[in-house]
Amino acid sequence: MNSQEWHARLRQGQQMQQQGDHAGAEQVFRELAEQEDNSPGQSVLALDMLARCLHERHHDQEAMRLLERAAILARAELRWQDPLKAGVMQNLARLHLLAGHRETSVALGTEVLEGLEQALGAGHVEVARAMQGLAAAHYELKHWDRAEALLLRAKGIWEAQAAPVPELAVCYNNLGRLNEERGQYERGIAWHRQAVALRRKLLGQHPDTAFSLGNLGVALASAGQWEEAVRILEECLVCYAHCGRTGGYEVEGYRRNLEVCRQALAAGGRAAGRTSLVAGSMNDSNVIDLEALRALSGLLSYADDEEGAAVPVPSAPASIPAAPAAVVAVSAATMPQAPVREAEAERQALLRDIVEREWRMFQSTPSEGGPAVCQKNPQAFRLMRRMSHIVHDLPFLRSYADDLRAGEQAGRNFMIEKYARMGNKLPPLQDDPHLDEITEQESLFLREAAREHPRIFRAAQGQEFCTYLRCELESLSPRSLGLYAAEIRQARQQGINFARIRYEFLKKHLGQ
């Protein structure tokens, strides 16, 4: 295939991806990646596009492997002046950040920044973008000073441009979120006001403007400025509605925040009862619906840290925006190992695979009266299911993944079975003695955690919780049940409480 044909095929794949046909686009990009006469640039570009497709389909492990190979090729064959090189390495850094490999993301981001500074000069706009991406990784590591220094340098570059640019508003937003995390709410509010003002000027009534208004409203609420918070959050929702967005995670989160603020204002400036704010994020990422999370978990609920004080709950910050269309396939055998132990890498891959299989089952589970609220919130579902499985080791995860695959092949849906058994529409599937052992110990873990943190954990709901868990466990194979029971015994011997581990995981990912 000549160069003209190659690029025509690439554009076809890009169009399919834009139209939501990720499977078709993946096939096109794989075809292009396998061409033997690719130039280094073509190889890098094809691989990057393929990795993006896989990321959209939640196949991040393979996407990361492909980007690692592309990065090797880009380092060897491309100059930093070529946007493909920075683009693929920034995308790789972003995937590592999403996977929780923060130090690796920092290392990659630093490499990109240093390369671009040397090649393009310290004041180049691509350098500013690299600074913002690296700042997001430092933010995740709570390296506040490093993140702020990078954002301030990026801000200077954006402000030096001939005309205001949208990236400057992102920078203002992220500086606002950073100062909120430090507890410096007034400084955070000031940065958010600048983000709102700039986005109003550049974009007018736009989802990004609404997003900044929402972040400003949350910052005001965090500082106890309830009256203005109500006004700004009302304006935020009006702006979203003007743009045709009346639902979704961000909109629902800010709508809930508005109700919290109204309640606090009605109570004389103190948040009434147990309230939670859902805050914005660095860059424009979806917020987490805390109420949906609580409904999904059946285990945890959250209270205020201080009497009468509403708790902001920020979502995980997005890192860099998607890099320019950037980047081919090399043999998987030539790939270096990820900068984590092989066992942990396999464990993380299994967790992702298990949760995605459960989500597909959950999506197809019928609900009386139409789809349940939680079925419209994939992020909440994925977080809560990952929390449930985070305590398990490799042998159990391998076995449970096999159970799910076998179930799918046999036409079974574990979620339908669980809810049917809970509703007494299906008889118990098995009477393995491990069922009682696991259920009793998990209930004990929960009761112990509730005694230690009565404002965080709901008290165990006796038979209700046991019924829920047992109905879920009944879909597991005898092998998986035996491995789970062995984990339980070992945890008990070592003084480990699974409920505490799950709570710490959830607390970390909610940013509390």
Buried (B, 14 or more C-beta within 10 A) or exposed (E): EEEEEBBEBBEBBBEBBEEEBBEBBBBBBBBBBEBEEBEBBBBBBBBBBBBBBBBBBBBBBBBBBBBBBBBBBBEEBBEBEBBBBBBBBBBBBBBBBBBBBBEBBBBBBBBBBEBBBEBBEEEBBBBBBBBBBBBBBBBBBEBBEBBBBBBEBBBBBBEEEEEEBBBBBBBBBBBBBBBBBEEBBEBBBBBBBBBBBBBBEBBEEBBBBBBBBBBBBBBBBBBBBBEBBBBBBBBBBEBBEBBEBEEBBBBBBBBBBBEBBBBBBEEEEBBBEEBBBBBBBBBBBBBBBBBBBBBBBBBBBBBBEEEBBBBBBBBBBBBBBEBBBBBBBBEEEEBEEBEBEEEEBBBBBBBBBBBBBBBEBBBEBEEEEEEBBBBBBBBBBBBBBBBBBBBBEEBBBBBBBEBBEEBBEEEBBBBBBBBBBBEEEBEEBEEBEBBBBBBBBBBBBBBBBBEEBEEBBBEBBEEEBBBBBBBBBBBBBEBBBBBBBBBBEEBBEEEBBBBBBBBEBBBEBBBB
